[in-house]
């Protein structure tokens, strides 16, 4: 077992940090928007499907944004940025 860990790649860490800085405000906006929608609308009748789609779409957007931020900060960053 190696007693010393290899040093972190500062470029990879910086990319992951900046990606998280982008993902954090959008996560907060998504949570705020879903909270506003859920507190101001009634869930009776046809709007029920639209509200469910909006909530699930917001959840998928947040998860995908954080997955992107995680991948940018990992060793496969070249593959993420190129695609």
Buried (B, 14 or more C-beta within 10 A) or exposed (E): EEEEEEEEEEEBEEBBEEBBEEBEEEBEEBEEEBEEBEEEEEEEEEEEEEBEEBBEEBEEBBEEBBEBBBBBBEEEBEEBEEE
